[in-house]
């Protein structure tokens, strides 16, 4: 199992620290550095900045938002980043959610699976540098009856095949991801529940494509807080607002993928309470309603030995790249967490 680092969103006042974290991860031999986007910093600019100031670590979008870009533009960006980074780019895609897609990008959130499939097909075809033509339900290239003609990408990616990941949570999306992608980007993964909530669906998709999970990258992001085992409850409290935001606030009462995941993990009543309080404006109450067990199962908390044991569990469950989001009030604390992650991987015998 390899380690990655997830910088999350840029522009929150810690940009210099984030770069230092990426550089330390590069020095320590981490496999990949991911950056996110929603309606603030864009991931492509951040990844260019990080790639220019690192040497070995891959840089990946987690995610490029599908409603934000036409697929041909994403192919251009991926090819450019791969060329500029010397073949170190990983392309992560996701459909976002209805609030962001429709509220920020003005793109109707409908048929997300079909749109994703077509999007991936166009991106991959464009990056082969064939002349681009496509007839689908959501995209037709060139547009019929006009002056457009099939054009091919002029940029040469460093590699013939750029790894493509999809952020997936729901069973149908996971199955399609297994079928059409090279990896899956996951959030709130519990090693104890991973087979039932995730792996079996990815496996079904791979089987549809006549493949196995061999070579497929299962890549969850886990928050990391290092400390004494007797302080695990306090460490978990650090992530209460984070968990409440996603389970309670990332979506509507009818459509919150993270809330649905928590329900599939056995927290039906708690997920409903968190969401009800969060959407009513009681964010503190929502955070207080998050069960300690849910946080502990979806983060890495405690001593290096405890974290090593959890890493073993994730590896046994099928995780191939474990991306860490190190907590810390200072840069030194975050860098220390990175080093602890490397030490835990070695103690687990997974390095």
N, C-alpha and C positions, 0 to 999 in steps of 0.2 A: 504494500500500500504506500502511495506517495502522499506528500503533504502539499497543500496549496495555501495561499493567503487571499482573503477577500477583503478589499479595502472599502467595499460598500460605496456610498455616494461621496463625491468630492465636493469641496466648497463649503464645508461645515466649520471652517476655521482651523483645520488641522492638516492643511495641504502639505506643508513642509514635513510634518511628522509622518504623514502617509508615505511620502517618498522615501523617508528614512526607513520605514517599516519594509517597503518593497525592496530596498537595497540590502537590508539585513537578511531578508528572506532569500534573496539572490545569493548572498554570501554563504548562507547556511545550506544551500542546496535544495530549497523548496522548488517544486516542479512548475508551479503556475501562480501568477498574480492576477486576480479577477478584479474588475471594476464594474459598478452598476450605474444605471441611469433610470430616471422616472420622469420628473418634471423640474430638474435642476441642472446639475452638471451632466454633460453628455459623456458617454464612455469612450468614444473614439479618441477624443482629444486627450483625455487622461491616460489612455493606454499608449498613445504616441509619446507623451511626456515620460512615462515610466520606462518604456522600451528604450528610449534614447539614453537613459541614465542607469541602465542595468546591463548585464552581460550575458547571462545564461538562462534566466528564468523566463518561461513562457508568459505572455500577456493575453488575457482573455476577457471577452465581454460577457458579463453576467448580470444583465443581458443587454443586447441591442433590442430595442422595442420594435416589434414588427409594425405596429401602426404608425411609427414615426418615420419610416423610410420605405421608399419603393424598393422592391427586391434587387433590382439592378444596381441601385445606389449602395446597398449593403454589400453586394459582390465587389463593387469598386473599392469600398472602404476596406473590406477584408483582404483583397489582393494588395492594396497599398500598404496596410499595416504589416502583412506578412513579408512584403519586400523590404520595407524600412527596418523591420526588426531582425532580419536575417533568418526568416523561417520560424519565428517564435510566436505566431498568433494563433489563438483558438477562438472560433466564432460561436458565441452563445446567443441564442434567440429566444424570445418569448412574446406572447400576445398581450401581456399586461393584463389589466382588468377593465371592466366597463367604465368605471369612474375616470380613470386616466385616459383610456382610449378615446372615449367620447367627449370627456370634459376638457382635455388638454390638446389632444391631437385632432379632434373632430372626425374621428373614424368610427363608424358604427361597429359595435362589438357583436358581430353575428358570425355564425359558422366558424368559430375559432380553429377547429381542427382542420377543416377543409382549407381555410386560408393559410394555415401553417404549412400544410402539405404542398400546396401550390408554391408558396413562398420559397420553401426549401428546394423544390425542383428548379425554379427559375435561378436562384442563387447558384446552385451547383452547376447548372448548364452554362451560366454566364462565366463562371470561373474556369470552365474547360477551354474558354476562348473560342468556342464555336460561335458562328453567327447566331444571334439570339432571336428565336421565334418561339412563341408559346400560345397555346389556346386552352384556356381554362375558364372556370366559372367566375373567378374573381379578377384574373388578369388575362389580357390578350395583347401579345406583342408580335409585330407592330400593330398599332391600332388599325382596324380595317377601314378602307375607303379614304385614306389620307396619304400624305406624302412620306410617312415613315417607312423605313426599310430595315431589314435585319442588320444589326451592327454587332461587331465583336469587341470584347474587352481589349484595350491596347496595353494595359499594365500586365507584366508577367509576375505572378506570385512566385515566391521563393520555392514553394513546393507544389507538386501537381495536385495534392489533396490536402486541403486545410481542414482540420478536425472541426466538426459541426456538432454543437450541443443544443439541446432544447430544455428550457426550464419547464418542468412538469410536476403536477401535484395529483390531479384527478386520474382515476383508473384508465379512462379512454385516452387521455393525453399521454399517459405513461406508455400505454401499449403502442400508440402511434410513434412515440419517440423511440422506442425500441426498434420499430420497423424502419424508420427513415433517417435516424441520426447516428452519430458516433459516440454520443455520451448524453447523460442526463444530469441537469443541474437541479439539486434538491434543497429544500429548506425544511426545518423542523423534523429532521429524521430521527427516529428512535430505533436503535439497533434491535430492540426486542420486538418491534412491530414492522421492521423493514420488509421482511418477506411478504407479509400479507398486504401491507399498504403500497408497496412499490415494486419489489423485485419480481414477483410473479407476473405483474402486468408488463414489465419490461421484457421478461422472458417470452411471454406470449407474442409480443411484437417482433422480437428477434426470430421466433419460429415462423411467423408469417413471411418474413423475408428470407427464410431458408438459412438462418444463421443461429449461432448460440451467443451467450453473453461473453464468450472469450473475445478479448480485445475491445469490449464496450466499456466506456469509462463511467462508472457510477460515482458521482461527485457531489456530495452534500456539503453545505457550509454549516459549521457549528461554532457558536460563540465559545470563547475560552477564557476562563478565569482561574489563575493558579493561586493556591493558598493552602493553609493547613486543613486537613480533613475534618477537624472539629468545627471549622468555620464554613462548611459547605452550604448551610442554610443561608448564611449572610452573603456568600458569593452568589447564590441563586437569586437572591433579592435584587442583585444588580440588573438582572435580565427580566424582571417583572414588567416594566413598562414596554420593553421590546416585544415580549410575548403577547401582552395585552393589545398592543397596537395591531399586530397581525391577526390574531385570533378574533379580536373584537372590532377593529376599525378598518381593516383592509378589504372593503367591499360593503355591499348592502346586506340587509337581513336575509335576503333571498339568495345572494350570490357572493359568498366569501369562501374562497377555496381553502384558506388556511383554517378557518373554522370547521369546515367539512372534514379536513384532515384530522384535526383534534378529535372530532366525533368518531372517526374511523379507528382512532387509537384507544377509544373507550371512555372519552371524556365528554359524553353528550350533554349531561346536565351542566357541567362546569363551563363548556364552550358557550352554551346558551346564556348563562349568567354573565360571563365576561362580555359577550357581545351586547347584551341588553344594557349593561352599565356603561360600556364605552360609547355606544351610539346615543345614549341619553345625556352624555356629557360628563359622566362620572368616571374620569380616566383613572383616578386614584383607586376608586372602588373596583374598577375592572382589573387593575394590577394586583390588588389584594386578593381578588377571587381566583387568580391563576394558581393552580395546585403546585406545590413544591415538586411533586413527583413528575409533572409534565416538564417543568424547567430542567430538572436533573437528567431526565431521559433524552433531552434534545440539546444539551450543551455538554461541554467538558469542564468539570469543576473539581477543584481540590489539589491534592499533591501530585507530583509527577507520577508516582506509582499508581494512584487512583486513575489518573488520566490514561496511563499506559494500559490498564485493564479495560477501560472503555474503548480505547483504540482497537484492542484485540477483538472486542465484541463487534465493532463496526466492520473490521476486516472479515470476520467470520460470517457476517450477515451479507457480504457481497460488495462492500465499498472498496473502490480501487484508488480514488483520490479524495483525501479528506481535507477540505479547505477550512482554515481556521480564521476566525474573526476575533483577534485578541483584545480583551478588555483592559482598560488601564486609564488612570487619570493623568498620567504623564507618559511621555515618549519612552523613558527608561523602563517603565512598567510594561509597556507594550512590547518592547524589544526583549525584555526578560521572558515574557510569555512565549515569544517566538522560539527562543532558545529552549525553553521548557518543552515546547511541542516536539522539537527535534530529539531531545533527551528521552521523552516519553516513547516516541516511535522506536528508538533504539532499545529501550528497556523492554518494549513489547515484542522485540525480535522481528519487527516488520520493516526495518530500514534496508 
